[in-house]
Amino acid sequence: MSKKFTPTPHDAVFKQFLSEKRPLKISLNIWLPDEIKALCDLDSLKVESGSSC
């Protein structure tokens, strides 16, 4: 992983974390309420590049 300066290090952490499917799936399993998880297929998650912001 290259080290480069970012004025928003917290943003860089989230972007890195969300770019990997397994840690994201594990976290969603832990933090989402059961009612929401029942509506989701976490096995269908896929990583896509880009930003909608």
TIRO-2110 file (N, C-alpha, C; in Angstrom, 1 decimal):
// TIRO-2110
0.8, -1.2, 0.0, N, 1, A
0.0, 0.0, 0.0, CA, 1, A
0.9, 1.2, 0.0, C, 1, A
0.6, 2.1, -0.9, N, 2, A
1.4, 3.3, -1.0, CA, 2, A
1.0, 4.3, 0.1, C, 2, A
2.0, 5.1, 0.6, N, 3, A
1.7, 6.1, 1.6, CA, 3, A
1.6, 7.4, 0.9, C, 3, A
0.5, 8.0, 1.0, N, 4, A
0.4, 9.4, 0.5, CA, 4, A
-0.5, 10.2, 1.5, C, 4, A
-0.2, 11.5, 1.5, N, 5, A
-0.9, 12.4, 2.4, CA, 5, A
-2.3, 12.6, 1.9, C, 5, A
-3.2, 12.6, 2.8, N, 6, A
-4.6, 13.0, 2.6, CA, 6, A
-5.1, 13.9, 3.7, C, 6, A
-5.8, 15.0, 3.3, N, 7, A
-6.3, 15.9, 4.3, CA, 7, A
-7.4, 15.3, 5.1, C, 7, A
-8.0, 14.2, 4.7, N, 8, A
-9.1, 13.6, 5.4, CA, 8, A
-8.8, 12.1, 5.6, C, 8, A
-7.9, 11.8, 6.6, N, 9, A
-7.5, 10.4, 6.8, CA, 9, A
-8.6, 9.5, 7.1, C, 9, A
-9.6, 10.0, 7.8, N, 10, A
-10.8, 9.1, 8.1, CA, 10, A
-11.5, 8.7, 6.8, C, 10, A
-11.5, 9.5, 5.8, N, 11, A
-12.1, 9.2, 4.5, CA, 11, A
-11.3, 8.1, 3.9, C, 11, A
-10.0, 8.2, 3.9, N, 12, A
-9.2, 7.2, 3.3, CA, 12, A
-9.4, 5.8, 3.9, C, 12, A
-9.5, 5.8, 5.3, N, 13, A
-9.7, 4.5, 6.0, CA, 13, A
-11.1, 3.9, 5.5, C, 13, A
-12.1, 4.7, 5.5, N, 14, A
-13.4, 4.1, 5.0, CA, 14, A
-13.4, 3.6, 3.6, C, 14, A
-12.7, 4.4, 2.7, N, 15, A
-12.6, 4.0, 1.3, CA, 15, A
-11.8, 2.7, 1.2, C, 15, A
-10.8, 2.5, 2.0, N, 16, A
-10.0, 1.3, 1.9, CA, 16, A
-10.8, 0.1, 2.5, C, 16, A
-11.5, 0.4, 3.6, N, 17, A
-12.3, -0.7, 4.2, CA, 17, A
-13.4, -1.1, 3.3, C, 17, A
-14.1, -0.1, 2.7, N, 18, A
-15.3, -0.5, 1.8, CA, 18, A
-14.9, -1.0, 0.5, C, 18, A
-13.6, -1.0, 0.2, N, 19, A
-13.1, -1.6, -1.1, CA, 19, A
-12.9, -3.1, -1.0, C, 19, A
-13.1, -3.6, 0.1, N, 20, A
-12.8, -5.1, 0.3, CA, 20, A
-14.1, -5.7, 0.8, C, 20, A
-14.6, -6.7, 0.0, N, 21, A
-15.9, -7.3, 0.3, CA, 21, A
-16.0, -8.1, 1.6, C, 21, A
-15.0, -8.9, 2.0, N, 22, A
-15.1, -9.7, 3.2, CA, 22, A
-15.3, -8.9, 4.4, C, 22, A
-14.4, -7.9, 4.7, N, 23, A
-14.6, -7.1, 5.9, CA, 23, A
-15.9, -6.3, 5.9, C, 23, A
-16.3, -5.9, 4.8, N, 24, A
-17.6, -5.2, 4.7, CA, 24, A
-18.8, -6.1, 5.1, C, 24, A
-18.7, -7.3, 4.5, N, 25, A
-19.8, -8.3, 4.8, CA, 25, A
-19.8, -8.6, 6.3, C, 25, A
-18.7, -8.9, 6.9, N, 26, A
-18.6, -9.2, 8.3, CA, 26, A
-19.2, -8.1, 9.1, C, 26, A
-18.8, -6.8, 8.8, N, 27, A
-19.3, -5.7, 9.6, CA, 27, A
-20.8, -5.5, 9.4, C, 27, A
-21.3, -5.7, 8.2, N, 28, A
-22.7, -5.5, 8.0, CA, 28, A
-23.5, -6.6, 8.8, C, 28, A
-22.9, -7.8, 8.9, N, 29, A
-23.6, -8.9, 9.6, CA, 29, A
-23.6, -8.5, 11.1, C, 29, A
-22.6, -7.9, 11.6, N, 30, A
-22.5, -7.5, 13.0, CA, 30, A
-23.4, -6.3, 13.3, C, 30, A
-23.4, -5.3, 12.5, N, 31, A
-24.1, -4.0, 12.9, CA, 31, A
-25.5, -3.8, 12.3, C, 31, A
-25.9, -4.5, 11.3, N, 32, A
-27.2, -4.3, 10.8, CA, 32, A
-28.2, -5.0, 11.6, C, 32, A
-29.4, -4.4, 11.9, N, 33, A
-30.4, -5.1, 12.6, CA, 33, A
-30.9, -6.3, 11.8, C, 33, A
-31.4, -7.3, 12.5, N, 34, A
-31.9, -8.5, 11.9, CA, 34, A
-33.0, -8.2, 10.8, C, 34, A
-33.8, -7.2, 11.1, N, 35, A
-34.9, -6.9, 10.2, CA, 35, A
-34.4, -6.4, 8.8, C, 35, A
-33.3, -5.7, 8.9, N, 36, A
-32.6, -5.2, 7.7, CA, 36, A
-31.9, -6.3, 7.0, C, 36, A
-31.2, -7.1, 7.7, N, 37, A
-30.4, -8.3, 7.1, CA, 37, A
-31.4, -9.2, 6.4, C, 37, A
-32.6, -9.4, 6.9, N, 38, A
-33.5, -10.3, 6.3, CA, 38, A
-33.9, -9.8, 4.9, C, 38, A
-33.8, -8.5, 4.7, N, 39, A
-34.1, -7.9, 3.4, CA, 39, A
-32.9, -7.9, 2.4, C, 39, A
-31.7, -8.2, 2.9, N, 40, A
-30.5, -8.1, 2.1, CA, 40, A
-29.9, -9.5, 1.8, C, 40, A
-29.3, -9.5, 0.6, N, 41, A
-28.5, -10.7, 0.3, CA, 41, A
-27.0, -10.3, 0.3, C, 41, A
-26.4, -10.4, 1.5, N, 42, A
-25.0, -9.9, 1.6, CA, 42, A
-24.0, -10.7, 0.8, C, 42, A
-24.4, -11.9, 0.3, N, 43, A
-23.5, -12.7, -0.6, CA, 43, A
-23.5, -12.1, -2.0, C, 43, A
-24.4, -11.2, -2.3, N, 44, A
-24.4, -10.6, -3.6, CA, 44, A
-23.6, -9.3, -3.7, C, 44, A
-23.0, -8.9, -2.6, N, 45, A
-22.2, -7.7, -2.6, CA, 45, A
-21.1, -7.7, -3.6, C, 45, A
-20.9, -6.6, -4.3, N, 46, A
-19.8, -6.6, -5.2, CA, 46, A
-19.1, -5.2, -5.1, C, 46, A
-17.8, -5.2, -5.3, N, 47, A
-17.1, -3.9, -5.2, CA, 47, A
-17.1, -3.3, -6.6, C, 47, A
-17.4, -2.0, -6.6, N, 48, A
-17.4, -1.2, -7.8, CA, 48, A
-16.6, 0.0, -7.6, C, 48, A
-15.8, 0.4, -8.6, N, 49, A
-15.0, 1.6, -8.5, CA, 49, A
-15.8, 2.8, -8.8, C, 49, A
-15.3, 3.9, -8.3, N, 50, A
-16.0, 5.2, -8.6, CA, 50, A
-16.7, 5.7, -7.4, C, 50, A
-17.3, 6.8, -7.6, N, 51, A
-18.0, 7.5, -6.5, CA, 51, A
-19.3, 8.1, -7.0, C, 51, A
-20.3, 8.1, -6.3, N, 52, A
-21.6, 8.7, -6.7, CA, 52, A
-21.7, 10.1, -6.1, C, 52, A
-20.7, 10.5, -5.4, N, 53, A
-20.7, 11.9, -4.7, CA, 53, A
-20.3, 12.9, -5.6, C, 53, A
END
